[in-house]
Amino acid sequence: MRMSDYAATKFVTLDDLAERPMQATIVEVTMGDYDKPVATLSNGYKTDLNRSVMRELVEAYGDGDGTNFVGKEIELYAGEVTMKGKTTPAKKIRPISPPVSAAVAAASAAAAQSEPKPKSDMDDDIPF
C-alpha cells in the first residue's frame, strides 16, 4: 500500500507552470468531469485536454479514442490564448515525441470510426 494512493488528485495549474515548463509522458486518457478528456501523466499529475490542447495532440499523433496519445512525451507550459478578441493566460502543450505520419494519423482515425460487426450464428454461407 502506498500513501500517495490516498492523496487528492493533483491537476496541473498555471501556477505549476509559472517558473518553468513541465515535461511528462501521457500514461492514460480518460473522460473527466463535464465530458472533457483528462490525461494522467507519468509524474502523477493530471491535465484536462481542452480544445486547443486537443488540436495540438491530434495534429501530432492523429485522431482516435485517446489511446494513440499514451506513451507520448509532452511539455506543458504557461502561454496565452485569444478568444473573442480577448487574450488570457492559458495552459498550453507542446508535443515532444515525434509526430506520426499523415498516413498513420488517417489510419488511426479510420480505425476509431469503424466498429466491429457483431458475429451471429446466422452468418454462415448457405450454398444453393
Sequence and secondary structure as in RCSB ss.txt:
>XXXX:A:sequence
MRMSDYAATKFVTLDDLAERPMQATIVEVTMGDYDKPVATLSNGYKTDLNRSVMRELVEAYGDGDGTNFVGKEIE
LYAGEVTMKGKTTPAKKIRPISPPVSAAVAAASAAAAQSEPKPKSDMDDDIPF
>XXXX:A:secstr
  GGGGS   B  HHHHSSS EEEEEEEEEE GGG EEEEETTS EEE  HHHHHHHHHHH SSSSGGGTT EEE
EEEEEEEETTEEEEEEEEEE S    HHHHHHHHHHHH       GGGS    
